[in-house]
Amino acid sequence: MNNISVSGWTVTGVDAVVHVIGALDPKPLMIDGHPAKRFKNRAYHGLVLRLGGRVRYAVKGHAPIDTLPGTLLYLSEGCDYDVISYEEGDCVCVNFHIAPAAPVAPFMIAPRRPADWEKRFADMARLWTCRPVAYAAHLNARLYEALAGIDEELSARYLPQRYACVMRDCVSRLENDLARDWTVARLAAECGMSETYFRRLFREVYGLPPRQYLIEARLRRARALLENTDAPVSDVGESAGFESPYHFSRAFRAREGVSPSEYRRRARQGG
């Protein structure tokens, strides 16, 4: 992400500032057993500040991005994507247009001072809703401040290109061998980094601590197996990388709120 720069963009207009509360839709699309909403050919650039919940953005042509409270997501104009809600929560979305610029792939950052960003986005939402005198000029000014702030955050998180490639390869190996006894020490060693540096870079790049990312990857595999195979639940847990049926059931229930067997039953009944 270190080559990204957005503060030089020329904002030509703000389309909307929306505070999204709770569920996506009364009757949303379901993806992997979770409520979702599909967007085609996005009409504007967007910044999404996640205030609560856990939501995945599956952007066509790019790796999925999991957003957690306090994270900031950029979505490019023209992209197709699914928004999958794993845990309901609020967010503030700013949709805007810019003068022609080099395309930038969707990305996420975890700002160092989330409260400052919450205030900045709350100000933009207030200006958009209340429309005081000269609100458009003030709104553009706040948006330029946000773009400059993104560049400052990215500069503070400079990631050498060689490490970016190493991290991607490392995560690919992890995803392809979920049953392996992965530890942070082993992952860091494979990347040629200290554990401390690896933990920091991993969270900046993927938005989750390494251990939590591994658990989420195993749960994703388990959900897919429960939905698409008739394998016994114990075999599903083992295939997904959990060390025992007990650990699988406990982790699955903590994430989904139901047992693996109940999840399979509901998935096959259409929710």
Secondary structure, 3 states (H helix, E strand, C coil): CCCCCCCCCCEEEEEEEEEECCCCCCCCEEECCEEEEEECCCCCEEEEEECCCEEEEEECCCCCEEECCCCEEEECCCCCEEEEEEECCCEEEEEEEECCCCCCCCEEECCCCHHHHHHHHHHHHHHHHHCCCCHHHHHHHHHHHHHHHHHHHHHHCCCCHHHHHHHHHHHHHHHHCCCCCCCHHHHHHHHCCCHHHHHHHHHHHHCCCHHHHHHHHHHHHHHHHHHHCCCCHHHHHHHCCCCCHHHHHHHHHHHHCCCHHHHHHHHHCCC
